[in-house]
Amino acid sequence: MTGIDVERLAPQLFAVVQTDDEDDWIAAWGMAFEDHAEVASTSGDLRMLTASPESALRYFEEGDDVRTTLVWVNPAQPRTSALL
């Protein structure tokens, strides 16, 4: 066992959720690190590194009929600095 607090240092998981008038679906999963985010589409054809989770949303915009939002998997989990 190490002395590192893995739970506190773990990236925060999020989903890129899209919604239209009839359905909701997850377009991508992402991990938010302290200084960037990594995102992978659920279709498997897109992976990206962005400055923040919010900045990844523009890559999933599909016009006025589809709304794209960021949803945190554990929103109650406090986000603390990974710097020791």
CNS distance restraints for C-alpha pairs under 8 A (distance, minus, plus):
assign (resid   5 and name CA) (resid   9 and name CA) 6.36 0.50 0.50
assign (resid   6 and name CA) (resid  10 and name CA) 5.85 0.50 0.50
assign (resid   8 and name CA) (resid  80 and name CA) 7.02 0.50 0.50
assign (resid   8 and name CA) (resid  82 and name CA) 7.16 0.50 0.50
assign (resid   9 and name CA) (resid  81 and name CA) 7.75 0.50 0.50
assign (resid   9 and name CA) (resid  82 and name CA) 5.16 0.50 0.50
assign (resid  10 and name CA) (resid  33 and name CA) 7.93 0.50 0.50
assign (resid  11 and name CA) (resid  31 and name CA) 5.59 0.50 0.50
assign (resid  11 and name CA) (resid  32 and name CA) 5.26 0.50 0.50
assign (resid  11 and name CA) (resid  33 and name CA) 4.99 0.50 0.50
assign (resid  11 and name CA) (resid  34 and name CA) 7.77 0.50 0.50
assign (resid  12 and name CA) (resid  31 and name CA) 5.48 0.50 0.50
assign (resid  12 and name CA) (resid  32 and name CA) 5.00 0.50 0.50
assign (resid  12 and name CA) (resid  33 and name CA) 6.83 0.50 0.50
assign (resid  12 and name CA) (resid  72 and name CA) 7.71 0.50 0.50
assign (resid  12 and name CA) (resid  73 and name CA) 7.81 0.50 0.50
assign (resid  12 and name CA) (resid  74 and name CA) 7.79 0.50 0.50
assign (resid  12 and name CA) (resid  79 and name CA) 7.83 0.50 0.50
assign (resid  13 and name CA) (resid  29 and name CA) 7.42 0.50 0.50
assign (resid  13 and name CA) (resid  30 and name CA) 5.80 0.50 0.50
assign (resid  13 and name CA) (resid  31 and name CA) 4.68 0.50 0.50
assign (resid  13 and name CA) (resid  32 and name CA) 6.36 0.50 0.50
assign (resid  13 and name CA) (resid  72 and name CA) 6.33 0.50 0.50
assign (resid  13 and name CA) (resid  73 and name CA) 5.63 0.50 0.50
assign (resid  13 and name CA) (resid  74 and name CA) 7.40 0.50 0.50
assign (resid  14 and name CA) (resid  29 and name CA) 5.95 0.50 0.50
assign (resid  14 and name CA) (resid  30 and name CA) 5.17 0.50 0.50
assign (resid  14 and name CA) (resid  31 and name CA) 6.22 0.50 0.50
assign (resid  14 and name CA) (resid  32 and name CA) 7.41 0.50 0.50
assign (resid  14 and name CA) (resid  53 and name CA) 7.98 0.50 0.50
assign (resid  14 and name CA) (resid  70 and name CA) 6.85 0.50 0.50
assign (resid  14 and name CA) (resid  71 and name CA) 5.57 0.50 0.50
assign (resid  14 and name CA) (resid  72 and name CA) 4.34 0.50 0.50
assign (resid  14 and name CA) (resid  73 and name CA) 5.24 0.50 0.50
assign (resid  15 and name CA) (resid  26 and name CA) 6.46 0.50 0.50
assign (resid  15 and name CA) (resid  27 and name CA) 7.55 0.50 0.50
assign (resid  15 and name CA) (resid  28 and name CA) 5.78 0.50 0.50
assign (resid  15 and name CA) (resid  29 and name CA) 4.56 0.50 0.50
assign (resid  15 and name CA) (resid  30 and name CA) 6.02 0.50 0.50
assign (resid  15 and name CA) (resid  70 and name CA) 5.95 0.50 0.50
assign (resid  15 and name CA) (resid  71 and name CA) 5.21 0.50 0.50
assign (resid  15 and name CA) (resid  72 and name CA) 6.43 0.50 0.50
assign (resid  15 and name CA) (resid  73 and name CA) 7.09 0.50 0.50
assign (resid  16 and name CA) (resid  26 and name CA) 5.86 0.50 0.50
assign (resid  16 and name CA) (resid  27 and name CA) 5.55 0.50 0.50
assign (resid  16 and name CA) (resid  28 and name CA) 5.03 0.50 0.50
assign (resid  16 and name CA) (resid  29 and name CA) 6.22 0.50 0.50
assign (resid  16 and name CA) (resid  30 and name CA) 7.65 0.50 0.50
assign (resid  16 and name CA) (resid  57 and name CA) 7.05 0.50 0.50
assign (resid  16 and name CA) (resid  68 and name CA) 6.78 0.50 0.50
assign (resid  16 and name CA) (resid  69 and name CA) 5.83 0.50 0.50
assign (resid  16 and name CA) (resid  70 and name CA) 4.95 0.50 0.50
assign (resid  16 and name CA) (resid  71 and name CA) 6.41 0.50 0.50
assign (resid  17 and name CA) (resid  24 and name CA) 6.97 0.50 0.50
assign (resid  17 and name CA) (resid  25 and name CA) 5.73 0.50 0.50
assign (resid  17 and name CA) (resid  26 and name CA) 4.51 0.50 0.50
assign (resid  17 and name CA) (resid  27 and name CA) 5.77 0.50 0.50
assign (resid  17 and name CA) (resid  28 and name CA) 7.30 0.50 0.50
assign (resid  17 and name CA) (resid  68 and name CA) 5.70 0.50 0.50
assign (resid  17 and name CA) (resid  69 and name CA) 5.30 0.50 0.50
assign (resid  17 and name CA) (resid  70 and name CA) 6.24 0.50 0.50
assign (resid  17 and name CA) (resid  71 and name CA) 6.81 0.50 0.50
assign (resid  18 and name CA) (resid  24 and name CA) 5.68 0.50 0.50
assign (resid  18 and name CA) (resid  25 and name CA) 5.41 0.50 0.50
assign (resid  18 and name CA) (resid  26 and name CA) 6.20 0.50 0.50
assign (resid  18 and name CA) (resid  27 and name CA) 6.40 0.50 0.50
assign (resid  18 and name CA) (resid  66 and name CA) 6.35 0.50 0.50
assign (resid  18 and name CA) (resid  67 and name CA) 5.47 0.50 0.50
assign (resid  18 and name CA) (resid  68 and name CA) 4.49 0.50 0.50
assign (resid  18 and name CA) (resid  69 and name CA) 6.42 0.50 0.50
assign (resid  19 and name CA) (resid  23 and name CA) 5.80 0.50 0.50
assign (resid  19 and name CA) (resid  24 and name CA) 4.36 0.50 0.50
assign (resid  19 and name CA) (resid  25 and name CA) 6.53 0.50 0.50
assign (resid  19 and name CA) (resid  66 and name CA) 5.49 0.50 0.50
assign (resid  19 and name CA) (resid  67 and name CA) 5.11 0.50 0.50
assign (resid  19 and name CA) (resid  68 and name CA) 6.57 0.50 0.50
assign (resid  20 and name CA) (resid  24 and name CA) 6.60 0.50 0.50
assign (resid  20 and name CA) (resid  65 and name CA) 5.94 0.50 0.50
assign (resid  20 and name CA) (resid  66 and name CA) 4.76 0.50 0.50
assign (resid  20 and name CA) (resid  67 and name CA) 6.37 0.50 0.50
assign (resid  21 and name CA) (resid  65 and name CA) 7.61 0.50 0.50
assign (resid  26 and name CA) (resid  42 and name CA) 7.09 0.50 0.50
assign (resid  27 and name CA) (resid  41 and name CA) 5.71 0.50 0.50
assign (resid  27 and name CA) (resid  42 and name CA) 5.54 0.50 0.50
assign (resid  27 and name CA) (resid  43 and name CA) 7.54 0.50 0.50
assign (resid  27 and name CA) (resid  60 and name CA) 7.61 0.50 0.50
assign (resid  28 and name CA) (resid  39 and name CA) 6.61 0.50 0.50
assign (resid  28 and name CA) (resid  40 and name CA) 5.44 0.50 0.50
assign (resid  28 and name CA) (resid  41 and name CA) 3.92 0.50 0.50
assign (resid  28 and name CA) (resid  42 and name CA) 4.94 0.50 0.50
assign (resid  28 and name CA) (resid  43 and name CA) 7.97 0.50 0.50
assign (resid  29 and name CA) (resid  39 and name CA) 5.76 0.50 0.50
assign (resid  29 and name CA) (resid  40 and name CA) 5.55 0.50 0.50
assign (resid  29 and name CA) (resid  41 and name CA) 6.37 0.50 0.50
assign (resid  29 and name CA) (resid  42 and name CA) 6.97 0.50 0.50
assign (resid  30 and name CA) (resid  37 and name CA) 6.76 0.50 0.50
assign (resid  30 and name CA) (resid  38 and name CA) 5.46 0.50 0.50
assign (resid  30 and name CA) (resid  39 and name CA) 4.15 0.50 0.50
assign (resid  30 and name CA) (resid  40 and name CA) 6.27 0.50 0.50
assign (resid  30 and name CA) (resid  53 and name CA) 7.41 0.50 0.50
assign (resid  31 and name CA) (resid  37 and name CA) 5.60 0.50 0.50
assign (resid  31 and name CA) (resid  38 and name CA) 5.36 0.50 0.50
assign (resid  31 and name CA) (resid  39 and name CA) 6.57 0.50 0.50
assign (resid  31 and name CA) (resid  53 and name CA) 7.88 0.50 0.50
assign (resid  32 and name CA) (resid  36 and name CA) 6.28 0.50 0.50
assign (resid  32 and name CA) (resid  37 and name CA) 4.42 0.50 0.50
assign (resid  32 and name CA) (resid  38 and name CA) 6.67 0.50 0.50
assign (resid  32 and name CA) (resid  52 and name CA) 7.06 0.50 0.50
assign (resid  32 and name CA) (resid  53 and name CA) 6.24 0.50 0.50
assign (resid  33 and name CA) (resid  37 and name CA) 5.64 0.50 0.50
assign (resid  34 and name CA) (resid  81 and name CA) 7.00 0.50 0.50
assign (resid  34 and name CA) (resid  82 and name CA) 6.73 0.50 0.50
assign (resid  35 and name CA) (resid  51 and name CA) 6.78 0.50 0.50
assign (resid  35 and name CA) (resid  52 and name CA) 7.32 0.50 0.50
assign (resid  36 and name CA) (resid  49 and name CA) 6.99 0.50 0.50
assign (resid  36 and name CA) (resid  50 and name CA) 5.79 0.50 0.50
assign (resid  36 and name CA) (resid  51 and name CA) 4.52 0.50 0.50
assign (resid  36 and name CA) (resid  52 and name CA) 5.09 0.50 0.50
assign (resid  36 and name CA) (resid  53 and name CA) 7.54 0.50 0.50
assign (resid  37 and name CA) (resid  49 and name CA) 5.72 0.50 0.50
assign (resid  37 and name CA) (resid  50 and name CA) 5.25 0.50 0.50
assign (resid  37 and name CA) (resid  51 and name CA) 6.12 0.50 0.50
assign (resid  37 and name CA) (resid  52 and name CA) 5.16 0.50 0.50
assign (resid  37 and name CA) (resid  53 and name CA) 5.44 0.50 0.50
assign (resid  38 and name CA) (resid  47 and name CA) 7.48 0.50 0.50
assign (resid  38 and name CA) (resid  48 and name CA) 5.81 0.50 0.50
assign (resid  38 and name CA) (resid  49 and name CA) 4.57 0.50 0.50
assign (resid  38 and name CA) (resid  50 and name CA) 6.43 0.50 0.50
assign (resid  38 and name CA) (resid  53 and name CA) 7.88 0.50 0.50
assign (resid  39 and name CA) (resid  47 and name CA) 5.64 0.50 0.50
assign (resid  39 and name CA) (resid  48 and name CA) 5.28 0.50 0.50
assign (resid  39 and name CA) (resid  49 and name CA) 6.37 0.50 0.50
assign (resid  39 and name CA) (resid  50 and name CA) 7.85 0.50 0.50
assign (resid  39 and name CA) (resid  56 and name CA) 7.46 0.50 0.50
assign (resid  40 and name CA) (resid  44 and name CA) 6.87 0.50 0.50
assign (resid  40 and name CA) (resid  46 and name CA) 5.80 0.50 0.50
assign (resid  40 and name CA) (resid  47 and name CA) 4.38 0.50 0.50
assign (resid  40 and name CA) (resid  48 and name CA) 6.56 0.50 0.50
assign (resid  41 and name CA) (resid  45 and name CA) 6.52 0.50 0.50
assign (resid  41 and name CA) (resid  46 and name CA) 5.29 0.50 0.50
assign (resid  41 and name CA) (resid  47 and name CA) 6.42 0.50 0.50
assign (resid  50 and name CA) (resid  55 and name CA) 6.38 0.50 0.50
assign (resid  50 and name CA) (resid  56 and name CA) 6.09 0.50 0.50
assign (resid  51 and name CA) (resid  55 and name CA) 6.51 0.50 0.50
assign (resid  52 and name CA) (resid  56 and name CA) 6.94 0.50 0.50
assign (resid  53 and name CA) (resid  57 and name CA) 7.32 0.50 0.50
assign (resid  53 and name CA) (resid  70 and name CA) 7.57 0.50 0.50
assign (resid  54 and name CA) (resid  70 and name CA) 6.97 0.50 0.50
assign (resid  56 and name CA) (resid  60 and name CA) 7.46 0.50 0.50
assign (resid  57 and name CA) (resid  61 and name CA) 6.76 0.50 0.50
assign (resid  57 and name CA) (resid  68 and name CA) 6.68 0.50 0.50
assign (resid  57 and name CA) (resid  69 and name CA) 7.06 0.50 0.50
assign (resid  57 and name CA) (resid  70 and name CA) 7.37 0.50 0.50
assign (resid  60 and name CA) (resid  68 and name CA) 6.89 0.50 0.50
assign (resid  61 and name CA) (resid  66 and name CA) 7.36 0.50 0.50
assign (resid  61 and name CA) (resid  67 and name CA) 7.44 0.50 0.50
assign (resid  61 and name CA) (resid  68 and name CA) 6.38 0.50 0.50
assign (resid  62 and name CA) (resid  66 and name CA) 5.81 0.50 0.50
assign (resid  62 and name CA) (resid  67 and name CA) 7.81 0.50 0.50
